[in-house]
Amino acid sequence: MDSSGDVRVVCLGEAMVVLRPEGGHPLAEATTLRRSVGGAEANVAGALAALGVGAAWVSRLGQDPFGDVVADDLAGRGVDVEVDRDPERPTGLYVKEPAPGGSRMHYYRAGSAAAAMDADLLDRPEVAAALASAQVVHTSGITAGILEEGSRLVTRLLALRDALGFRLSVDLNWRPALWAGRSIAPLLDLLRAADIVLLGADEARAALGADTPQGLRELLGERPRLVIKADSHAAGEHDPDGSATEVPALRVDVVEPVGAGDGFAAGYLAALVDGTGPVGRLRQGHLVAASVLAATGDHADPPTADVRARLLACSEEDWAATRVSAAGIDSPALPTSAKVSR
């Protein structure tokens, strides 16, 4: 797919095939595994496309059937897929094991094609064209964590940001296993260089030892806008000039939490490139995250444009009274009293 001239957000990072037991059976007892596609930046790219924002996903995949599955899935969802295919390294995968309180993940990504991303990936003509048209480039701490030693991907990305003028968005996406026995200095460098940092207060506390705007500002410096998600309670946007906006989270009947942070990032960034103000940005982040929380997969269809418009503009009282479930959205801000499809 080549629509780089329409790209407004570029997502840079891995994607994997996801396998989960059919019907929620324990993994050891399952006879059928359902296949899908996951990965932080791929989830964001797919959600952006579903929100009507031109999105490109840039990465490396194995020259294998799983690589075909990933590329076809994202392209079928409207994402501009720009990847190198590696004939020797495999496409990563992970298996979801149902467990009380949420799924347990088993990752098979060591030595994957995505781990070998390097500076040359960003200089491919199609990727360069997408970067030149993008308003935002989004990546995550997972990307920093999987890159092999000596990779110059991040160095080249920062140089291109300075040359082209796009904003760099980084989601912390803290994964302790990726940093076990290693310095997190590369992660800190990436966060400090970002224009927008998205992170949950709990993961920030675990990874960085700080979870307040002041503490994070002292650690990460004055450059990034901080978007801090306080568990399931609220999300706040904190700019370097000291201005701040907080929006409470929606009430959600949670089915599974995996992928909700990526949904929030996509909703927030879509509103950002559309020129929406801080309340609308945070509300749309919550809306897309809620849709993922109320579904079984790593991503879900976002609310329709009409529903989003009504909820982004509704009163604080109507926002507080809104509830999202697998059946849909129930809100006094919507045109009927019945639940409407997401």
VOPAGU-2260 file (C-alpha; in pm, 1 decimal, decimal comma):
REM VOPAGU-2260
SITE   aa  ch    i         X         Y         Z
SITE  MET   A    0       0,0       0,0       0,0
SITE  ASP   A    1     142,5     341,7     -89,9
SITE  SER   A    2     -53,5     637,6      40,3
SITE  SER   A    3     235,5     812,1     216,1
SITE  GLY   A    4     118,8    1154,7     102,5
SITE  ASP   A    5    -194,5    1109,7     317,4
SITE  VAL   A    6      -6,6     993,7     627,1
SITE  ARG   A    7     -54,0    1213,0     932,9
SITE  VAL   A    8      82,5     975,9    1198,6
SITE  VAL   A    9     365,2     724,4    1159,4
SITE  CYS   A   10     384,6     439,7    1413,1
SITE  LEU   A   11     728,0     280,5    1452,6
SITE  GLY   A   12     764,9     -52,9    1631,6
SITE  GLU   A   13     700,5    -424,7    1630,8
SITE  ALA   A   14     388,5    -625,1    1561,9
SITE  MET   A   15     331,4    -988,7    1647,3
SITE  VAL   A   16      87,2   -1262,9    1575,0
SITE  VAL   A   17    -131,7   -1330,4    1879,0
SITE  LEU   A   18    -270,9   -1673,9    1963,4
SITE  ARG   A   19    -535,1   -1725,2    2230,3
SITE  PRO   A   20    -746,3   -2026,2    2325,3
SITE  GLU   A   21   -1087,5   -2038,2    2165,9
SITE  GLY   A   22   -1370,4   -1990,9    2411,9
SITE  GLY   A   23   -1146,0   -1882,7    2698,7
SITE  HIS   A   24   -1034,7   -2238,3    2780,2
SITE  PRO   A   25    -710,5   -2290,3    2976,8
SITE  LEU   A   26    -416,1   -2303,5    2739,5
SITE  ALA   A   27    -322,1   -2658,6    2834,7
SITE  GLU   A   28    -675,0   -2778,5    2758,5
SITE  ALA   A   29    -738,8   -2577,6    2442,7
SITE  THR   A   30    -762,9   -2760,7    2113,0
SITE  THR   A   31    -816,9   -2448,8    1902,7
SITE  LEU   A   32    -624,9   -2120,1    1913,2
SITE  ARG   A   33    -769,0   -1804,0    1761,4
SITE  ARG   A   34    -521,3   -1591,8    1565,8
SITE  SER   A   35    -500,6   -1213,0    1562,7
SITE  VAL   A   36    -239,2    -939,1    1541,9
SITE  GLY   A   37    -100,7    -730,0    1828,3
SITE  GLY   A   38     187,5    -508,1    1926,5
SITE  ALA   A   39     177,1    -158,2    2074,3
SITE  GLU   A   40     252,7      57,2    1771,7
SITE  ALA   A   41      57,4    -168,9    1536,6
SITE  ASN   A   42    -245,0    -140,5    1767,1
SITE  VAL   A   43    -213,3     238,0    1761,6
SITE  ALA   A   44    -180,9     248,1    1382,7
SITE  GLY   A   45    -489,3      31,3    1333,8
SITE  ALA   A   46    -696,7     241,2    1573,6
SITE  LEU   A   47    -585,1     563,7    1407,0
SITE  ALA   A   48    -695,4     431,2    1068,6
SITE  ALA   A   49   -1031,1     329,7    1219,2
SITE  LEU   A   50   -1065,7     686,7    1349,0
SITE  GLY   A   51   -1013,5     821,7     997,4
SITE  VAL   A   52    -655,3     940,2    1045,7
SITE  GLY   A   53    -403,2     850,1     776,6
SITE  ALA   A   54    -156,2     620,5     954,3
SITE  ALA   A   55     154,9     434,1     849,2
SITE  TRP   A   56     317,2     148,2    1037,9
SITE  VAL   A   57     693,9     108,6     994,7
SITE  SER   A   58     878,8    -202,9    1107,9
SITE  ARG   A   59    1050,1    -526,1    1007,1
SITE  LEU   A   60     881,4    -863,4     963,5
SITE  GLY   A   61    1008,1   -1209,7     888,6
SITE  GLN   A   62     972,9   -1342,2     537,7
SITE  ASP   A   63     735,3   -1602,6     676,8
SITE  PRO   A   64     362,3   -1676,8     690,6
SITE  PHE   A   65     319,6   -1490,9    1019,8
SITE  GLY   A   66     475,2   -1185,9     857,4
SITE  ASP   A   67     216,0   -1214,6     580,8
SITE  VAL   A   68     -60,9   -1234,3     842,5
SITE  VAL   A   69      58,0    -914,6    1014,0
SITE  ALA   A   70     104,7    -717,4     692,0
SITE  ASP   A   71    -228,3    -828,0     545,1
SITE  ASP   A   72    -417,7    -760,8     868,7
SITE  LEU   A   73    -293,5    -403,5     906,0
SITE  ALA   A   74    -328,2    -321,9     537,5
SITE  GLY   A   75    -682,4    -459,5     547,6
SITE  ARG   A   76    -760,4    -217,4     829,7
SITE  GLY   A   77    -647,5      79,9     622,4
SITE  VAL   A   78    -291,5     120,9     750,7
SITE  ASP   A   79      -7,5     213,6     514,1
SITE  VAL   A   80     229,1     -79,0     583,7
SITE  GLU   A   81     596,4       1,0     523,4
SITE  VAL   A   82     817,5    -288,8     628,7
SITE  ASP   A   83    1142,3    -464,1     553,3
SITE  ARG   A   84    1101,4    -841,5     519,4
SITE  ASP   A   85    1383,1   -1048,0     671,5
SITE  PRO   A   86    1454,0   -1389,4     515,6
SITE  GLU   A   87    1641,7   -1514,7     823,3
SITE  ARG   A   88    1474,5   -1368,4    1133,5
SITE  PRO   A   89    1118,1   -1465,5    1227,5
SITE  THR   A   90     810,9   -1257,9    1296,3
SITE  GLY   A   91     744,9   -1251,3    1670,5
SITE  LEU   A   92     438,4   -1396,7    1836,2
SITE  TYR   A   93     279,1   -1419,1    2175,5
SITE  VAL   A   94      24,2   -1647,2    2333,1
SITE  LYS   A   95    -249,6   -1526,8    2567,9
SITE  GLU   A   96    -326,9   -1762,2    2854,5
SITE  PRO   A   97    -656,8   -1689,8    3032,8
SITE  ALA   A   98    -597,5   -1627,8    3401,5
SITE  PRO   A   99    -789,9   -1477,0    3693,6
SITE  GLY   A  100    -780,1   -1098,1    3671,9
SITE  GLY   A  101    -662,7   -1094,5    3309,4
SITE  SER   A  102    -459,4   -1285,7    3056,9
SITE  ARG   A  103    -102,8   -1402,8    3112,2
SITE  MET   A  104     127,3   -1340,4    2815,2
SITE  HIS   A  105     391,4   -1575,2    2676,9
SITE  TYR   A  106     621,7   -1390,5    2435,5
SITE  TYR   A  107     830,0   -1545,3    2157,8
SITE  ARG   A  108    1014,0   -1242,1    2021,5
SITE  ALA   A  109    1386,2   -1301,8    2094,9
SITE  GLY   A  110    1587,6   -1262,0    1774,6
SITE  SER   A  111    1284,5   -1140,7    1580,6
SITE  ALA   A  112    1301,3    -934,1    1265,1
SITE  ALA   A  113    1168,9    -631,9    1455,1
SITE  ALA   A  114    1459,3    -646,6    1700,6
SITE  ALA   A  115    1694,8    -578,0    1409,2
SITE  MET   A  116    1536,7    -242,0    1317,5
SITE  ASP   A  117    1810,6      10,0    1240,3
SITE  ALA   A  118    1859,7     355,3    1091,6
SITE  ASP   A  119    1843,4     233,4     731,2
SITE  LEU   A  120    1477,0     141,8     781,6
SITE  LEU   A  121    1388,0     512,7     810,8
SITE  ASP   A  122    1572,3     604,2     491,6
SITE  ARG   A  123    1375,2     375,7     261,1
SITE  PRO   A  124    1203,6     604,6       5,9
SITE  GLU   A  125     848,4     506,9     106,4
SITE  VAL   A  126     924,9     552,7     476,0
SITE  ALA   A  127    1099,0     884,6     415,3
SITE  ALA   A  128     791,9    1008,2     226,1
SITE  ALA   A  129     560,8     905,8     511,6
SITE  LEU   A  130     782,5    1079,0     767,0
SITE  ALA   A  131     793,0    1393,2     555,7
SITE  SER   A  132     411,7    1418,6     556,0
SITE  ALA   A  133     356,8    1314,2     918,3
SITE  GLN   A  134     253,5    1551,9    1192,8
SITE  VAL   A  135     338,4    1296,5    1462,1
SITE  VAL   A  136     562,5     990,9    1484,8
SITE  HIS   A  137     464,3     750,6    1761,4
SITE  THR   A  138     678,3     481,6    1923,4
SITE  SER   A  139     715,5     327,0    2267,4
SITE  GLY   A  140     945,9     201,8    2535,9
SITE  ILE   A  141     890,5    -147,2    2396,8
SITE  THR   A  142    1071,6     -46,3    2079,5
SITE  ALA   A  143    1363,8      86,9    2280,5
SITE  GLY   A  144    1363,8    -235,0    2481,8
SITE  ILE   A  145    1371,6    -483,4    2194,0
SITE  LEU   A  146    1633,6    -311,2    1976,6
SITE  GLU   A  147    1961,8    -493,7    1953,2
SITE  GLU   A  148    2275,1    -333,9    2091,1
SITE  GLY   A  149    2429,6     -92,4    1843,8
SITE  SER   A  150    2104,4      -3,9    1668,6
SITE  ARG   A  151    2096,9     358,3    1552,8
SITE  LEU   A  152    1723,6     363,8    1488,3
SITE  VAL   A  153    1644,8     611,7    1766,0
SITE  THR   A  154    1940,1     836,2    1681,7
SITE  ARG   A  155    1824,0     857,4    1320,7
SITE  LEU   A  156    1462,3     913,6    1428,0
SITE  LEU   A  157    1561,3    1213,4    1641,8
SITE  ALA   A  158    1770,0    1360,3    1361,3
SITE  LEU   A  159    1475,1    1329,6    1122,7
SITE  ARG   A  160    1243,2    1488,8    1379,6
SITE  ASP   A  161    1472,9    1789,7    1400,0
SITE  ALA   A  162    1498,8    1810,0    1020,9
SITE  LEU   A  163    1133,3    1749,4     930,3
SITE  GLY   A  164     954,2    1905,8    1225,3
SITE  PHE   A  165     713,7    1627,9    1322,5
SITE  ARG   A  166     628,7    1577,4    1689,5
SITE  LEU   A  167     763,2    1264,1    1856,2
SITE  SER   A  168     516,5    1076,6    2076,2
SITE  VAL   A  169     645,2     806,0    2310,5
SITE  ASP   A  170     431,1     574,5    2522,5
SITE  LEU   A  171     631,4     438,7    2817,4
SITE  ASN   A  172     472,2      92,2    2783,9
SITE  TRP   A  173     686,5     -43,1    3066,0
SITE  ARG   A  174     777,6    -410,5    3023,0
SITE  PRO   A  175    1014,4    -513,5    3306,8
SITE  ALA   A  176    1124,8    -832,0    3132,5
SITE  LEU   A  177    1272,5    -633,0    2844,2
SITE  TRP   A  178    1497,4    -438,5    3082,8
SITE  ALA   A  179    1592,7    -711,8    3329,4
SITE  GLY   A  180    1964,7    -684,9    3403,1
SITE  ARG   A  181    2002,3    -382,7    3173,6
SITE  SER   A  182    2033,2     -10,5    3220,2
SITE  ILE   A  183    1720,1     184,6    3131,5
SITE  ALA   A  184    1935,6     475,4    3010,7
SITE  PRO   A  185    1823,9     431,5    2645,4
SITE  LEU   A  186    1461,6     446,9    2759,5
SITE  LEU   A  187    1521,9     762,2    2962,6
SITE  ASP   A  188    1701,8     923,7    2668,9
SITE  LEU   A  189    1405,1     851,0    2442,2
SITE  LEU   A  190    1151,5     987,3    2691,7
SITE  ARG   A  191    1354,1    1304,2    2748,0
SITE  ALA   A  192    1379,0    1363,8    2373,7
SITE  ALA   A  193    1004,7    1317,2    2312,6
SITE  ASP   A  194     757,3    1597,5    2250,8
SITE  ILE   A  195     471,8    1395,3    2404,6
SITE  VAL   A  196     511,7    1126,0    2669,5
SITE  LEU   A  197     214,8     902,6    2753,1
SITE  LEU   A  198     238,0     690,3    3064,9
SITE  GLY   A  199      36,5     534,0    3341,9
SITE  ALA   A  200     107,1     652,2    3694,1
SITE  ASP   A  201     155,7     294,0    3813,7
SITE  GLU   A  202     405,1     201,5    3540,3
SITE  ALA   A  203     586,8     532,8    3581,0
SITE  ARG   A  204     627,3     459,4    3951,1
SITE  ALA   A  205     760,7     109,5    3877,2
SITE  ALA   A  206     993,4     207,9    3593,0
SITE  LEU   A  207    1106,1     558,0    3684,8
SITE  GLY   A  208    1040,2     593,7    4055,4
SITE  ALA   A  209     814,7     895,9    3997,3
SITE  ASP   A  210     445,1     929,7    3922,3
SITE  THR   A  211     355,0    1295,4    3978,2
SITE  PRO   A  212     382,9    1571,7    3718,3
SITE  GLN   A  213     649,6    1746,3    3926,7
SITE  GLY   A  214     852,3    1432,0    3987,0
SITE  LEU   A  215     835,7    1326,9    3623,0
SITE  ARG   A  216     924,7    1677,1    3506,8
SITE  GLU   A  217    1235,4    1672,9    3725,6
SITE  LEU   A  218    1335,5    1338,5    3575,2
SITE  LEU   A  219    1243,4    1394,9    3210,0
SITE  GLY   A  220    1312,2    1765,7    3171,5
SITE  GLU   A  221    1116,3    2051,5    3021,4
SITE  ARG   A  222    1065,0    1930,8    2664,6
SITE  PRO   A  223     781,9    1677,1    2673,6
SITE  ARG   A  224     413,4    1728,0    2728,7
SITE  LEU   A  225     321,2    1467,9    2990,5
SITE  VAL   A  226      -2,5    1272,3    2952,9
SITE  ILE   A  227     -45,4    1081,4    3278,2
SITE  LYS   A  228    -312,6     815,1    3318,4
SITE  ALA   A  229    -400,7     763,4    3685,5
SITE  ASP   A  230    -512,6     400,4    3687,7
SITE  SER   A  231    -882,8     386,3    3593,4
SITE  HIS   A  232    -966,9     720,7    3752,4
SITE  ALA   A  233    -851,8    1002,4    3524,3
SITE  ALA   A  234    -597,3    1121,0    3270,7
SITE  GLY   A  235    -416,5    1452,4    3281,7
SITE  GLU   A  236    -225,7    1656,8    3025,5
SITE  HIS   A  237      63,3    1860,6    3168,9
SITE  ASP   A  238     249,1    2106,0    2946,3
SITE  PRO   A  239     598,8    2244,0    3008,7
SITE  ASP   A  240     448,6    2592,7    3060,3
SITE  GLY   A  241     268,3    2462,2    3369,1
SITE  SER   A  242     -82,1    2441,9    3222,3
SITE  ALA   A  243    -274,4    2126,2    3305,9
SITE  THR   A  244    -605,5    1960,9    3216,4
SITE  GLU   A  245    -759,0    1651,3    3377,0
SITE  VAL   A  246   -1051,4    1443,4    3253,1
SITE  PRO   A  247   -1206,7    1155,9    3451,6
SITE  ALA   A  248   -1215,8     812,4    3294,7
SITE  LEU   A  249   -1540,8     658,2    3178,1
SITE  ARG   A  250   -1712,0     380,4    3366,3
SITE  VAL   A  251   -1641,2      54,9    3183,7
SITE  ASP   A  252   -1752,8    -305,6    3224,1
SITE  VAL   A  253   -1403,5    -444,6    3165,8
SITE  VAL   A  254   -1364,4    -763,5    2964,6
SITE  GLU   A  255    -984,5    -752,9    2924,2
SITE  PRO   A  256    -731,5    -472,5    2978,0
SITE  VAL   A  257    -471,2    -566,3    2714,3
SITE  GLY   A  258    -435,7    -297,7    2448,4
SITE  ALA   A  259    -632,2     -26,9    2629,7
SITE  GLY   A  260    -326,7     195,3    2664,3
SITE  ASP   A  261    -268,1     173,2    2290,2
SITE  GLY   A  262    -630,8     266,6    2234,0
SITE  PHE   A  263    -589,4     569,6    2456,8
SITE  ALA   A  264    -279,0     675,3    2264,6
SITE  ALA   A  265    -459,7     642,9    1930,9
SITE  GLY   A  266    -762,5     838,4    2046,6
SITE  TYR   A  267    -548,6    1111,4    2195,8
SITE  LEU   A  268    -319,9    1144,0    1892,4
SITE  ALA   A  269    -611,8    1141,3    1646,6
SITE  ALA   A  270    -767,3    1433,4    1832,2
SITE  LEU   A  271    -430,9    1608,1    1850,2
SITE  VAL   A  272    -370,3    1603,6    1473,3
SITE  ASP   A  273    -732,6    1709,9    1418,6
SITE  GLY   A  274    -665,3    2023,9    1622,0
SITE  THR   A  275    -891,5    1929,9    1912,8
SITE  GLY   A  276    -831,5    2096,3    2249,9
SITE  PRO   A  277    -698,7    1923,4    2562,7
SITE  VAL   A  278   -1037,0    1816,1    2703,9
SITE  GLY   A  279   -1135,2    1663,5    2370,4
SITE  ARG   A  280    -797,7    1494,2    2333,7
SITE  LEU   A  281    -824,4    1329,1    2673,6
SITE  ARG   A  282   -1191,3    1237,7    2628,2
SITE  GLN   A  283   -1123,6    1070,3    2294,9
SITE  GLY   A  284    -834,4     880,5    2451,3
SITE  HIS   A  285   -1068,9     753,6    2721,1
SITE  LEU   A  286   -1337,6     662,5    2465,3
SITE  VAL   A  287   -1111,6     449,9    2247,6
SITE  ALA   A  288    -948,8     288,2    2552,2
SITE  ALA   A  289   -1293,0     204,4    2690,7
SITE  SER   A  290   -1388,3      33,5    2364,7
SITE  VAL   A  291   -1081,0    -190,6    2394,3
SITE  LEU   A  292   -1146,0    -262,5    2762,2
SITE  ALA   A  293   -1495,4    -382,7    2673,7
SITE  ALA   A  294   -1368,4    -627,5    2407,9
SITE  THR   A  295   -1169,7    -952,6    2414,4
SITE  GLY   A  296    -894,5    -859,8    2169,2
SITE  ASP   A  297    -600,6    -618,6    2173,7
SITE  HIS   A  298    -802,6    -370,2    1968,8
SITE  ALA   A  299   -1166,7    -290,5    1896,9
SITE  ASP   A  300   -1370,6     -72,3    1665,1
SITE  PRO   A  301   -1389,7     278,8    1812,5
SITE  PRO   A  302   -1721,9     458,0    1859,8
SITE  THR   A  303   -1865,3     609,1    1541,8
SITE  ALA   A  304   -1777,8     965,7    1447,0
SITE  ASP   A  305   -2122,7    1090,5    1549,6
SITE  VAL   A  306   -2103,0     924,5    1891,4
SITE  ARG   A  307   -1751,0    1057,5    1946,1
SITE  ALA   A  308   -1855,0    1410,4    1850,9
SITE  ARG   A  309   -2147,0    1407,6    2096,0
SITE  LEU   A  310   -1940,3    1271,1    2383,0
SITE  LEU   A  311   -1644,8    1500,1    2321,7
SITE  ALA   A  312   -1880,0    1800,1    2340,4
SITE  CYS   A  313   -2111,2    1684,3    2620,1
SITE  SER   A  314   -2141,0    1832,6    2967,5
SITE  GLU   A  315   -1926,6    1707,5    3254,0
SITE  GLU   A  316   -2240,7    1562,0    3410,5
SITE  ASP   A  317   -2330,8    1363,0    3099,2
SITE  TRP   A  318   -1970,0    1247,0    3063,0
SITE  ALA   A  319   -1970,0    1123,6    3422,7
SITE  ALA   A  320   -2296,7     935,5    3362,5
SITE  THR   A  321   -2167,1     752,0    3052,8
SITE  ARG   A  322   -2098,5     378,6    3073,0
SITE  VAL   A  323   -1928,5     153,8    2816,5
SITE  SER   A  324   -1984,0    -221,7    2795,1
SITE  ALA   A  325   -1961,6    -499,4    2539,6
SITE  ALA   A  326   -2320,8    -414,4    2446,1
SITE  GLY   A  327   -2237,9     -54,4    2359,0
SITE  ILE   A  328   -2242,8     292,6    2513,4
SITE  ASP   A  329   -2513,7     414,5    2747,8
SITE  SER   A  330   -2507,3     792,8    2790,4
SITE  PRO   A  331   -2754,4    1078,0    2838,3
SITE  ALA   A  332   -2549,2    1266,8    2578,6
SITE  LEU   A  333   -2657,3    1028,6    2303,0
SITE  PRO   A  334   -2979,7    1069,1    2105,6
SITE  THR   A  335   -3169,5     776,3    2258,4
SITE  SER   A  336   -3193,6     640,2    2608,0
SITE  ALA   A  337   -3109,5     292,1    2485,4
SITE  LYS   A  338   -2755,4     166,6    2454,9
SITE  VAL   A  339   -2603,5     243,5    2115,4
SITE  SER   A  340   -2350,2      32,9    1930,4
SITE  ARG   A  341   -1992,6     137,4    1965,5
